[in-house]
Amino acid sequence: METAPGSDPNFSRVGAIALDTNIFAEAPGMETLRSLCSRADKHGRIEIWVTDTVIWEWGQHLHAHHVSLRAATKKLHSAGFSVEVPDEKTAKDIALDLSGVITSLGSSIRILSTADFAHEALRDQILLEGPAKRKSEVKTGTADSAHLRAYIHEGRSRDLEYVVVSADKDTRTAYQQWLGTEGPHIFSDLRRATEKIFGSVPSDADGLSLALRLAYEGNVLLRDVTISEGNMGDWEDLVPDDISSLSFDVDAASAKLVGLNHTKQDATALTFTAFYLAEVRIAGLLESHWSRGSTRTQEATVPRALLRADISLPAGSTSAEDALVTNCYVDAGGSGWREQSDALDNVMDALTLVPGVTVELDGLASWPEQRRSQSSNLLVDVAGVPLDLTIYGSYFGNWELTASYGERKVMLKCDDLGVGFTDPEGDGIPEYYDITAFGSEAWSGNAEFAINEMLFEARRAELTGSANDTEEESLQ
């Protein structure tokens, strides 16, 4: 059951979810918190609030379990079992460790200090106001008062609407006393809160159309994008050990849309994932082998790096200027395939990222079985227009694939990229293959997305034409 001191809020304006200690029976469910933070990070505009006092209480519960664990392992060790006895830790130690773990859950997590509210919280307990009460003739409630007041202050100081998740009826009593009908909406359990705030469902036709129009504006969406550590793909392994401080500069103007999926919407936002091929300049500091501490900048440019961007647009907006890239991942590309059939599989997998593809594509299984050693033809419906795919050669050898869509055409060719070798011990480098795309120019490196690029360019022309027709009609 969910309740609120005031009226039911417009959840599209909620900017934070504040957590009470008792949302978990004792210790926090870390996987639940991790999932919550992951959803908030992807959303991009929702924060998760936890106060230091909430973490202290969770830490105290965990400390009790830690003491029991030490006692049990000591008995097992004394009985001759090979078990490791955990180090002795105080409740404060556990709380500090827990704080570090919670902080690392995601960029949406915010740990609020209650230091400025200790005096008011103590007064509440002494006077039995707010969440304070007697338990066995002992007055309690200081910690609850402190974190609830911290949430009020955070919301007011930033003019930010928030909801509270609490299973304690004293939370409702406190907000009713302090704020009356102006208090935040209160959920009794986390599941209900996440359903309301992150109740994303696959977007309808209008939502998908809006996501597609926005995705075409990669020059705006990727303008200030940053590639964080952990989102660098194979580059983290490819870069030599003596190069540090990697940075990625995306040329947003060069971005070509090649994929769109995971389009969802809820009361607060439209979210989707867009895939782009864009020029990316990579820079790093190379440490000199001859002069300790001396470095120089090394740079390289990838003409068609693959970018995967998670994008969030607030409800009510249709402008790319209001959209937020919540996460961006870069793929080095150009590493080749061990088998020609794997390369073709990836081409087919890429096509599933095109909205409007109405048939199930499953790599080689999509092609006619009986003609795998000659030429084969496959028609794929894309938004009501046939995409004609013709492959020449064996799927399991070098192949050529021609894709025709209306008057547009592109050809992909899979060839040997490296001969490979094997020494007498069986070690070495296997033969591998690459795809080259032939359209207005020849290019490789993520060329499995060349057909997608053609399809999205064709759709852009259709959208532009429709927009121009609408504008002309309105002027008549």
Secondary structure, 3 states (H helix, E strand, C coil): CEECCCCCCCHHHEEEEEECHHHCCCCCCHHHHHHHHHHHHHHCCCEEEEEHHHHHHHHHHHHHHHHHHHHHHHHHHHCCCCCCCCCCCCHHHHHHHHHHHHHCCCCCEEEECCHHHHHHHHHHHHHCCCCCEEECCEEECHHHHHHHHHHHHHHHHCCCEEEEECCCHHHHHHHHHHHHHHCCEEECCHHHHHHHHCCCEECCHHHHHHHHHHHCCHHHHCCCCCCCCCCCCCHHHHCCCCEEEEEEEECHHHCEEEEEEEEEECCCEEEEEEEEEEEEEEEEEEECCCCCCCEEEEEEEEEEEEEEEEEEEECCCCCHHHCEEEEEEEECCCCCECCHHHHHHHHHHHHCCCCCECCCCCHHHHCCHHHCCCEEEEEEEECCEEEEEEEEECCCCCEEEEEEECCEEEEEEEEEEECCEECCCCCEECCEEEEEEECCCEEECCHHHHHHHHHHHHHHHHHHHHHHHHHHHHHC
